[in-house]
Amino acid sequence: MQSPLFAYTEQQSQERYAVQNPQLLRVALTGQDDVLARKGAMVAYQGLIDFDGEYQSQGRRQARARTGEGLDLMRCSGQGTVYLANLAQYIHVVEVEQEGMTVDSAYVLALDSSLHTEVIAVDSQYGISGSGKYQLNISGRGKVALMTSGQPLMLQITPDKYVNADADAIVAWSSSLRVQMQAQTHSSGVLRRRGNTGEGWELSFLGQGFALVQPSEVMPPQNAQIGQGVAAQFGMGQHGAHGQNQNNAWSR
């Protein structure tokens, strides 16, 4: 059999995490260090690999139910190679060090089991109940594989150059940064999108570090049918990129 498809062969690498193409990740397991991956993200594997989706503690499950933030993870252990992907999103491997990283868990594909995760709250400057959001703080030393819709933008933040980012577009940032949610200038319209611009909540970052932004605030829902007002449904809720990633994890 002959086909141009045979050009898409496995990319050999000595690295534990190796991006095979922009949308597919290869993770090598040696039997010593496990990897935690998004449930349902495995597309293929080689060797003797065990997948455990029930290892998470009751406390973590309760935190997920209470905040809506957190990861539905499976532990991948054994010896061999695991290939991971999710909705054909772009994959980026990040080395987490002492500084730590805060991330929207909807954009996490996999991480080293040695890393520590904790749900934290980002509050609104207006103090309106329910207007803040929860994020995942990742600390320790290890690697995390993130996903974005399209190729992202890495923004450097310094004490004399702060950054504001749309809450639907932000993926991750340095945990050392000071972060606050904000919306319109006038408090009377804080619960509405910003006038007729379509802009809503944003995050303000100050300090020294980075912020990772994807070039999309939304991702079309799966099985969308044209003519049913799909465009009006896109956003941070269940039909947006965040909701699609979360729903994909729950559906598995």
C-alpha positions as a printed NumPy array, in Angstrom:
array([[  0.   ,   0.   ,   0.   ],
       [  1.239,   3.485,  -0.873],
       [ -0.012,   6.833,   0.298],
       [  1.218,  10.292,   1.37 ],
       [ -0.096,   9.248,   4.78 ],
       [  3.121,   7.286,   5.328],
       [  4.91 ,  10.617,   5.738],
       [  3.153,  10.996,   9.097],
       [  5.314,   8.554,  10.996],
       [  6.369,   8.551,  14.643],
       [  8.945,  11.202,  15.517],
       [ 11.748,   9.604,  17.525],
       [ 12.955,  11.535,  20.557],
       [ 14.789,  10.983,  23.834],
       [ 12.514,  13.492,  25.556],
       [  9.774,  12.294,  27.904],
       [  7.3  ,  14.666,  26.243],
       [  7.675,  14.932,  22.462],
       [  5.242,  16.84 ,  20.235],
       [  4.719,  14.559,  17.217],
       [  2.92 ,  17.237,  15.251],
       [  1.259,  20.47 ,  16.432],
       [ -1.797,  18.549,  17.647],
       [ -0.427,  15.24 ,  18.94 ],
       [  1.75 ,  14.519,  21.978],
       [  3.958,  11.48 ,  22.621],
       [  4.785,  10.632,  26.258],
       [  7.407,   8.001,  27.1  ],
       [  6.901,   5.972,  30.288],
       [  9.785,   4.072,  31.87 ],
       [  7.949,   2.428,  34.767],
       [  9.212,   4.974,  37.306],
       [  7.373,   8.288,  36.834],
       [  3.678,   8.226,  35.979],
       [  1.926,  10.848,  33.875],
       [ -1.523,  12.275,  34.566],
       [ -3.563,  12.846,  31.419],
       [ -6.979,  14.262,  30.651],
       [ -9.537,  11.473,  30.668],
       [-10.266,  10.287,  27.154],
       [ -7.168,  11.989,  25.668],
       [ -5.374,   8.743,  24.788],
       [ -5.514,   8.108,  21.042],
       [ -2.952,   5.261,  20.904],
       [ -0.304,   3.541,  23.006],
       [  2.502,   0.995,  22.784],
       [  3.851,  -1.297,  25.477],
       [  2.462,  -2.34 ,  28.846],
       [  0.484,   0.7  ,  30.005],
       [ -2.157,   0.831,  32.743],
       [ -4.834,   3.554,  32.765],
       [ -6.451,   4.363,  36.111],
       [ -9.285,   6.906,  36.082],
       [-10.363,   6.409,  39.691],
       [ -7.218,   7.349,  41.599],
       [ -8.299,  10.874,  42.608],
       [ -9.168,  11.449,  46.246],
       [-12.649,  12.243,  47.471],
       [-11.405,  15.698,  48.521],
       [-10.399,  16.537,  44.966],
       [-13.705,  15.311,  43.617],
       [-15.559,  17.475,  46.131],
       [-13.451,  20.505,  45.199],
       [-14.298,  19.905,  41.534],
       [-18.011,  19.681,  42.315],
       [-17.903,  22.825,  44.483],
       [-15.878,  25.105,  42.206],
       [-16.3  ,  23.656,  38.732],
       [-12.514,  23.844,  38.411],
       [-10.141,  20.923,  38.44 ],
       [ -9.132,  18.139,  36.144],
       [-10.752,  14.832,  35.334],
       [ -7.513,  12.892,  35.115],
       [ -6.372,   9.346,  34.484],
       [ -3.051,   8.02 ,  35.732],
       [ -0.94 ,   6.422,  32.999],
       [  1.708,   4.047,  34.352],
       [  3.908,   1.238,  33.096],
       [  6.485,   0.979,  30.336],
       [  5.828,   2.16 ,  26.835],
       [  4.561,   5.133,  24.881],
       [  1.25 ,   6.984,  25.11 ],
       [ -0.1  ,   9.303,  22.412],
       [ -2.404,  12.08 ,  23.62 ],
       [ -4.629,  14.622,  21.852],
       [ -7.865,  16.523,  22.45 ],
       [-10.164,  18.002,  19.786],
       [ -7.168,  18.583,  17.466],
       [ -6.007,  21.51 ,  19.591],
       [ -2.438,  22.799,  19.426],
       [ -0.132,  21.323,  22.093],
       [  2.658,  23.1  ,  23.98 ],
       [  4.992,  21.598,  26.603],
       [  5.911,  23.861,  29.535],
       [  8.599,  23.274,  32.169],
       [  7.214,  24.259,  35.58 ],
       [  9.776,  25.462,  38.084],
       [  9.729,  27.127,  41.493],
       [  7.809,  30.129,  40.216],
       [  4.759,  27.969,  39.499],
       [  2.032,  28.388,  36.919],
       [ -1.667,  29.149,  37.113],
       [ -3.814,  27.707,  34.35 ],
       [ -7.386,  27.263,  33.253],
       [ -7.737,  23.503,  33.682],
       [ -9.763,  23.291,  30.459],
       [ -6.473,  23.723,  28.595],
       [ -4.402,  21.063,  30.377],
       [ -3.722,  17.881,  28.403],
       [ -1.206,  16.144,  30.688],
       [  1.243,  16.737,  33.535],
       [  3.854,  14.926,  35.583],
       [  2.4  ,  13.13 ,  38.596],
       [  5.07 ,  14.75 ,  40.809],
       [  3.515,  18.205,  40.365],
       [  1.133,  19.65 ,  42.955],
       [ -2.22 ,  21.137,  41.921],
       [ -4.513,  23.398,  43.937],
       [ -7.735,  25.206,  43.04 ],
       [ -7.541,  28.955,  43.677],
       [-10.054,  31.798,  43.278],
       [ -9.612,  34.912,  41.145],
       [-11.912,  37.588,  42.541],
       [-13.731,  40.396,  40.809],
       [-12.78 ,  43.948,  41.731],
       [-16.489,  44.664,  42.143],
       [-17.057,  42.026,  44.809],
       [-20.12 ,  40.686,  42.997],
       [-20.994,  37.187,  44.141],
       [-20.336,  34.615,  41.424],
       [-18.505,  37.043,  39.145],
       [-15.039,  35.675,  39.944],
       [-13.616,  32.466,  38.579],
       [-11.544,  29.514,  39.767],
       [ -8.219,  28.444,  38.305],
       [ -5.7  ,  25.669,  38.858],
       [ -2.361,  26.492,  40.474],
       [  0.452,  24.078,  39.497],
       [  3.654,  24.045,  41.523],
       [  6.772,  21.925,  41.935],
       [  9.168,  20.777,  39.24 ],
       [  7.978,  18.968,  36.164],
       [  6.292,  19.357,  32.806],
       [  2.78 ,  20.271,  31.751],
       [  1.274,  19.893,  28.283],
       [ -1.125,  22.73 ,  27.491],
       [ -3.625,  23.066,  24.635],
       [ -4.717,  26.138,  22.685],
       [ -7.139,  26.847,  19.875],
       [ -4.623,  28.089,  17.307],
       [ -1.047,  29.25 ,  17.848],
       [ -0.839,  31.296,  21.078],
       [  0.819,  34.551,  22.097],
       [  3.228,  34.706,  25.05 ],
       [  3.093,  38.118,  26.726],
       [  5.892,  39.28 ,  28.998],
       [  4.738,  41.278,  32.014],
       [  6.986,  43.644,  33.946],
       [  6.344,  46.079,  36.822],
       [  6.134,  48.948,  34.315],
       [  4.098,  47.038,  31.705],
       [  0.911,  45.355,  32.864],
       [ -1.4  ,  43.336,  30.629],
       [ -5.168,  42.878,  30.389],
       [ -6.514,  39.744,  28.704],
       [ -9.977,  38.53 ,  27.826],
       [-11.09 ,  35.925,  30.376],
       [-12.158,  33.649,  27.506],
       [ -8.757,  33.853,  25.769],
       [ -6.319,  33.518,  28.668],
       [ -4.746,  30.069,  29.046],
       [ -2.055,  30.349,  31.742],
       [  0.16 ,  32.784,  33.632],
       [  2.975,  32.975,  36.184],
       [  1.65 ,  32.274,  39.676],
       [  3.728,  35.157,  41.043],
       [  1.616,  37.738,  39.186],
       [ -1.096,  39.788,  40.885],
       [ -4.368,  39.049,  39.127],
       [ -7.798,  40.64 ,  39.292],
       [-10.97 ,  40.288,  37.28 ],
       [-12.516,  43.444,  35.94 ],
       [-15.22 ,  44.462,  33.519],
       [-16.772,  47.763,  32.499],
       [-15.81 ,  51.054,  34.091],
       [-19.375,  51.754,  35.147],
       [-20.59 ,  49.382,  37.846],
       [-24.194,  49.638,  36.621],
       [-23.254,  47.629,  33.542],
       [-20.777,  45.229,  35.061],
       [-22.981,  42.185,  34.497],
       [-23.463,  43.018,  30.809],
       [-20.963,  42.635,  28.033],
       [-19.026,  45.83 ,  27.401],
       [-21.568,  48.013,  25.616],
       [-21.961,  46.867,  22.017],
       [-18.321,  45.753,  21.648],
       [-18.972,  42.14 ,  22.64 ],
       [-16.281,  42.294,  25.335],
       [-17.023,  41.08 ,  28.843],
       [-14.82 ,  40.026,  31.744],
       [-11.071,  40.413,  31.543],
       [ -8.114,  39.607,  33.782],
       [ -5.575,  42.253,  34.748],
       [ -1.98 ,  41.066,  35.391],
       [  0.666,  43.024,  37.302],
       [  4.175,  42.117,  38.451],
       [  6.93 ,  40.119,  36.765],
       [  6.16 ,  37.064,  34.653],
       [  4.242,  35.896,  31.606],
       [  0.691,  35.407,  30.393],
       [ -0.252,  32.942,  27.647],
       [ -3.164,  33.947,  25.402],
       [ -4.755,  31.912,  22.63 ],
       [ -5.994,  33.578,  19.396],
       [ -9.561,  32.489,  20.012],
       [-12.12 ,  33.319,  22.664],
       [-14.32 ,  30.423,  21.631],
       [-14.414,  27.122,  19.823],
       [-17.538,  26.031,  17.92 ],
       [-19.545,  23.396,  19.78 ],
       [-19.432,  19.879,  18.444],
       [-22.356,  18.753,  16.293],
       [-23.352,  22.399,  15.731],
       [-26.089,  22.939,  13.161],
       [-26.066,  26.042,  10.975],
       [-29.061,  28.319,  11.315],
       [-29.715,  27.755,  15.001],
       [-27.993,  30.841,  16.354],
       [-24.74 ,  29.04 ,  17.065],
       [-22.641,  32.202,  16.812],
       [-24.66 ,  33.829,  19.557],
       [-24.006,  30.892,  21.868],
       [-20.2  ,  31.021,  21.755],
       [-18.505,  32.167,  24.944],
       [-17.162,  31.133,  28.288],
       [-20.095,  28.832,  29.029],
       [-20.741,  25.256,  27.96 ],
       [-20.555,  26.079,  24.235],
       [-17.251,  27.976,  24.371],
       [-13.715,  26.612,  24.302],
       [-13.685,  26.209,  28.081],
       [-17.022,  24.395,  28.074],
       [-16.071,  22.165,  25.171],
       [-12.91 ,  20.993,  26.878],
       [-14.695,  20.428,  30.187],
       [-17.662,  18.699,  28.566],
       [-15.331,  16.486,  26.569],
       [-13.688,  15.326,  29.793],
       [-17.047,  14.667,  31.497],
       [-18.451,  12.809,  28.478],
       [-15.613,  10.286,  28.638]])
